[in-house]
Amino acid sequence: MRIIHVITGLATGGAEWALYNLLNGGIGDHFNCQVVSLVDQGVIGGQIKELGIPISALGLRNGHPSLSGVMGLRRAVRDFQPDVIQGWMYHGNVAASIARAMAIGRPALAWNVRHSLYDLSDEKSMTQKVIRLSRFISSGPDALLYNSRLSKKQHEAFGFSSDCGQVIPNGIDIQKFVFSSSSRRKVRSDLGISDSALVVGHVARLHPMKDHQLFLKAALDISRMGVDVHFLLSGRDVLIDNKNIEPLIPVELRNRFHLLGERADVPELMCAMDVFCQSSWSEAFPNVIGEAMATGLPCVATDVGDTKIIIGDTGVIVPAHDEKKLISGIVKLLQLTSQERRYLGEKVRARIETKFTLTAIVERYCALYEQLIYEKR
């Protein structure tokens, strides 16, 4: 049984990691898989190749189609002859529909929407056009997947077909994201953070919707309260010499801020944290919240996407854009005793183990693909 995954790109991001996790978590063993990236192989492409899964990169720029790209897609789908074509993200979904039209026979088609849709005007011009086109052709897929309930509700309200929509949340690798006292000691030692200091973490690429500015404003106010607290940030372009960040952190307080940029050791970095914070104003299913929780970290997060469903009663939910409530939420968790935080951390981890393990999500995808293939035969 052959499945071809058509994704917008393979740079570091939630959807890209979700695809990698599914392939690595069992789908790559259960099915004969291939990946087509509309852009390039990116950072994650190399890791997918290490799984023994071939990748075709079409080299498109800024989401604009090209004759060579269409021919490359046609060649990939005709050579592979998939039973299922799985699209990922808006551009990848549209390309997956085009791929089915060019395929030999009529393979099953699934879309995977990985985005919330609060306001179309928040999107880039080309993305707006692709979303409108997607609405028009959304009755074509045999399965229309969303990774959050809110995303499904928003897109169907916008006009996406509701005939075959379903929610399959992201799966968290609880073997990879697990607390390690040795990792905690090493990371803190490397960064010059004492064992007794409290550490608030934030992991996200530098993008307006992640609202680093809000988090840093809150962090500065907290750091001025006299508490021995440090702030550990990781993500693409999250560096102190970035012109969008440097003016936000006064020189006299920079010893409290550790901006590490994009890192491959996020599971280890999370072990050094005591509290995790998400400050975004737009999310669908934020992987990073589940990963932090799997590590045993109590979370303070903005009420976007399915964050409230993921966290449940194990953390603090605050409105987006609200600095005062974000500060209050972080301080609330910092004021817990070490024993209280440890107990809460066990509860946080247990919630992920119960509801969002990668193994369970892989099983749901496998069952879906087998059903689609059976129905087409």
C-alpha positions in Angstrom: 0.0 0.0 0.0 1.6 3.2 -1.2 1.1 6.7 0.2 2.6 9.9 -1.1 2.7 12.9 1.2 2.6 16.3 -0.6 3.7 19.1 1.7 4.4 22.8 1.2 8.0 22.7 2.5 10.2 20.9 5.0 11.7 23.8 7.0 11.3 23.6 10.8 7.7 24.0 11.7 4.8 22.2 13.4 3.3 20.6 10.3 6.7 19.5 9.1 7.6 17.9 12.4 4.1 16.3 12.6 4.8 14.6 9.3 8.2 13.4 10.4 6.8 12.1 13.7 4.1 10.1 11.9 6.6 8.6 9.5 9.1 7.8 12.2 6.3 6.7 14.6 5.1 3.8 12.4 3.5 5.0 9.2 6.8 4.7 7.4 6.9 1.0 8.4 3.3 0.2 7.9 3.0 1.8 4.4 5.4 2.4 1.4 5.7 6.2 1.7 7.2 9.0 -0.4 7.3 12.7 0.3 7.0 15.5 -2.2 8.0 19.0 -1.0 6.8 21.9 -3.1 9.9 23.9 -2.2 13.0 22.2 -1.0 14.2 19.5 1.4 14.7 21.9 4.3 16.0 20.8 7.7 13.5 18.0 8.2 14.0 16.5 4.8 17.3 15.1 5.7 15.9 13.4 8.8 13.1 11.9 6.7 15.7 10.6 4.2 17.4 8.9 7.2 14.2 6.9 7.7 14.7 5.5 4.2 11.8 7.5 2.7 12.5 9.1 -0.6 11.9 12.8 -1.1 11.2 14.8 -4.3 11.7 18.6 -4.0 10.0 20.7 -6.8 11.8 23.9 -6.1 8.8 26.3 -6.2 9.4 29.8 -4.9 7.0 31.7 -2.7 4.1 29.3 -3.3 4.0 30.2 -7.0 3.4 27.3 -9.4 5.6 26.7 -12.4 5.6 24.4 -15.4 8.6 22.5 -14.1 7.0 22.1 -10.7 3.8 20.7 -12.2 5.8 18.3 -14.4 7.9 17.2 -11.4 4.7 16.5 -9.4 3.2 14.6 -12.4 6.4 12.5 -12.7 6.5 11.7 -9.0 2.9 10.6 -8.7 3.0 8.6 -12.0 6.2 6.8 -11.1 5.1 6.0 -7.5 1.4 5.2 -8.4 0.1 5.8 -4.8 -3.0 4.3 -3.3 -3.4 7.5 -1.2 -2.3 11.1 -1.8 -2.0 13.0 1.5 -1.7 16.8 1.3 -0.2 18.9 4.1 -1.1 22.6 4.6 -3.0 24.8 2.2 -0.5 24.8 -0.7 0.3 21.1 -0.3 -3.4 20.3 -0.2 -4.1 22.0 -3.5 -1.0 20.4 -5.0 -2.3 17.0 -3.8 -5.6 17.6 -5.6 -3.7 18.4 -8.8 -1.6 15.3 -8.3 -4.7 13.1 -8.1 -5.9 14.6 -11.4 -2.6 13.6 -13.0 -2.3 10.2 -11.4 -2.9 6.8 -13.1 -6.2 5.5 -11.9 -7.9 7.5 -9.1 -6.1 7.2 -5.7 -7.8 8.3 -2.5 -7.2 11.9 -1.6 -6.8 13.3 1.9 -6.1 16.9 3.0 -4.5 17.9 6.2 -5.3 21.5 7.4 -2.7 22.5 10.0 -3.8 26.1 10.6 -6.3 28.1 12.5 -8.3 30.7 10.6 -9.2 33.6 12.8 -9.0 36.3 10.2 -8.1 35.8 6.5 -6.5 39.3 6.4 -3.8 38.0 8.7 -2.5 35.8 5.9 -0.1 36.6 3.1 -1.8 37.6 -0.2 -0.9 34.4 -2.0 -2.0 32.3 1.0 -5.4 34.1 1.0 -5.9 33.1 -2.6 -5.0 29.5 -1.9 -7.4 29.4 1.0 -10.2 30.7 -1.1 -9.4 28.2 -3.8 -9.3 25.5 -1.2 -12.8 26.4 -0.1 -14.0 26.0 -3.6 -12.5 22.6 -4.2 -12.8 21.2 -0.6 -15.5 18.8 -1.5 -13.0 16.8 -3.6 -11.0 15.0 -0.9 -12.1 11.7 0.5 -10.9 12.8 4.0 -10.4 16.4 5.2 -8.3 16.3 8.4 -7.8 19.0 10.9 -5.4 18.9 13.9 -7.7 20.9 16.1 -11.4 21.2 16.8 -11.3 25.0 16.5 -9.6 24.8 13.1 -12.3 22.5 11.8 -15.0 24.8 13.1 -13.4 27.9 11.7 -12.8 26.4 8.2 -16.3 25.0 7.9 -17.7 28.4 8.9 -15.6 29.9 6.2 -17.1 27.5 3.6 -14.9 24.4 3.6 -16.9 21.2 3.0 -18.1 19.5 6.2 -18.9 16.2 4.4 -15.8 14.3 5.4 -14.1 16.6 8.0 -12.6 15.0 11.0 -10.1 15.9 13.8 -6.9 13.9 14.4 -4.8 15.8 16.9 -1.0 15.8 16.9 0.8 13.0 18.6 3.6 13.6 21.2 6.6 11.3 21.3 6.7 10.6 25.0 9.9 8.7 24.7 11.7 11.6 23.2 10.1 14.3 25.5 10.7 13.1 29.0 12.3 14.7 32.0 16.0 13.9 32.6 17.8 15.3 35.7 21.2 14.9 33.9 20.0 17.0 31.0 18.7 19.6 33.4 22.1 19.8 35.1 24.1 19.9 31.9 22.0 22.6 30.1 22.0 24.8 33.2 25.7 24.4 33.6 26.4 25.2 30.0 24.2 28.4 30.3 25.6 29.4 33.7 22.2 29.0 35.4 22.3 27.9 39.1 20.4 24.9 40.3 18.3 27.1 42.6 17.2 29.6 39.9 13.8 29.3 38.3 13.6 29.1 34.5 10.7 30.1 32.3 10.9 28.6 28.8 9.6 29.7 25.4 10.1 27.7 22.1 8.9 29.2 18.8 10.3 30.5 15.6 10.4 34.3 15.3 7.1 35.2 13.7 4.5 37.9 14.6 1.8 35.4 15.5 4.2 33.8 18.2 4.2 37.2 19.9 7.7 37.2 21.3 7.3 40.9 22.0 4.5 40.1 24.5 6.5 37.4 26.2 9.6 39.5 26.5 7.7 42.4 28.0 6.2 40.1 30.5 9.6 38.5 31.2 11.2 41.9 31.8 8.5 42.9 34.3 8.9 39.6 36.1 12.7 39.9 36.2 12.4 43.3 37.9 10.4 41.7 40.8 13.6 40.6 42.4 13.0 36.8 41.9 15.9 34.7 40.8 14.4 33.8 37.5 15.9 33.2 34.0 14.2 33.1 30.6 15.3 30.5 28.1 14.2 31.0 24.5 14.8 28.8 21.5 13.6 29.1 17.9 14.6 30.1 14.4 16.0 33.7 14.4 15.5 34.1 18.2 18.9 35.6 18.9 19.9 38.6 20.9 21.6 40.3 17.9 18.4 40.1 15.9 17.3 43.6 15.1 13.7 42.8 16.1 14.7 41.5 19.5 17.9 43.4 20.6 16.0 46.7 21.5 13.5 44.8 23.7 16.0 43.6 26.3 18.0 46.2 28.3 21.7 45.5 28.5 21.6 45.4 32.4 19.1 42.5 32.3 20.6 40.4 29.5 22.3 38.0 31.9 18.7 36.7 32.7 17.9 36.0 29.1 19.2 33.1 27.1 18.3 33.3 23.4 19.6 30.3 21.7 18.2 30.4 18.2 17.1 27.2 16.4 18.3 24.1 18.3 18.1 20.4 17.7 18.2 19.6 21.5 14.8 21.0 22.5 13.9 18.0 24.6 17.1 18.6 26.7 16.5 22.3 26.9 13.0 21.7 28.3 14.5 19.6 31.1 16.2 22.8 32.3 12.9 24.7 32.6 10.5 25.0 35.5 7.6 26.7 33.7 6.7 26.8 30.0 5.0 29.7 28.3 3.2 30.0 24.9 2.4 33.6 24.0 0.9 33.2 20.5 -2.2 34.9 19.2 -2.8 32.2 16.6 -2.4 28.4 16.8 -4.2 25.2 15.8 -2.7 22.4 17.8 0.6 23.7 19.2 3.0 20.8 19.3 5.3 22.6 21.7 2.7 22.7 24.5 2.3 18.9 24.3 6.1 18.4 24.2 6.6 20.7 27.3 3.8 18.8 29.1 5.3 15.4 28.2 8.5 16.8 29.9 6.5 17.5 33.0 6.4 21.3 32.6 3.4 23.3 33.9 2.3 25.6 31.1 1.0 29.2 30.9 -0.6 29.6 27.5 -2.8 31.9 25.5 -6.3 30.7 24.7 -5.8 30.0 21.0 -6.5 26.9 18.9 -7.0 23.8 21.0 -4.5 24.9 23.7 -7.2 24.8 26.4 -8.2 21.2 25.4 -4.6 20.1 25.6 -3.8 21.7 28.9 -7.1 21.0 30.6 -6.9 21.8 34.3 -3.1 21.3 34.6 -2.0 24.8 33.7 -3.0 28.4 33.3 -4.9 29.8 30.2 -4.8 33.5 29.6 -6.3 35.7 26.8 -4.0 36.5 23.8 -2.4 39.9 23.8 -3.0 40.4 27.6 0.4 41.2 29.2 -0.9 41.6 32.7 -2.7 38.2 32.8 0.3 36.5 31.2 2.5 37.9 33.9 0.0 36.8 36.6 -0.1 33.3 35.1 3.7 32.9 35.0 4.1 34.3 38.6 1.4 31.9 39.8 3.3 28.9 38.7 6.7 30.3 39.8 5.3 30.8 43.3 4.6 27.1 43.7 6.9 25.2 46.0 9.2 22.7 44.3 7.1 19.8 45.7 3.9 21.4 44.3 5.5 21.9 40.9 6.8 18.3 40.9 3.3 17.0 41.7 1.7 19.2 39.0 4.4 18.0 36.6 3.4 14.4 37.1 -0.2 15.4 36.4 0.8 17.3 33.3 2.8 14.3 31.9 -0.1 11.9 32.7 -2.5 14.0 30.6 -0.3 13.7 27.5 0.2 9.9 28.2 -3.6 9.5 28.4 -4.8 11.6 25.5 -2.1 12.6 23.0 0.6 9.9 22.5 2.2 9.6 19.1 1.5 5.8 19.1 -2.3 6.4 19.5 -2.3 9.0 16.7 -0.3 6.8 14.3 -2.9 4.1 14.8 -5.6 6.5 13.9 -3.8 7.5 10.7 -3.1 3.9 9.8 -6.8 3.0 10.2 -7.9 6.0 8.1 -5.5 5.1 5.2 -6.6 1.5 5.3 -10.2 2.5 5.2 -9.6 4.9 2.3 -7.7 2.2 0.3 -10.4 -0.4 1.0 -13.2 1.9 -0.1 -11.3 2.7 -3.4 -10.9 -0.9 -4.2 
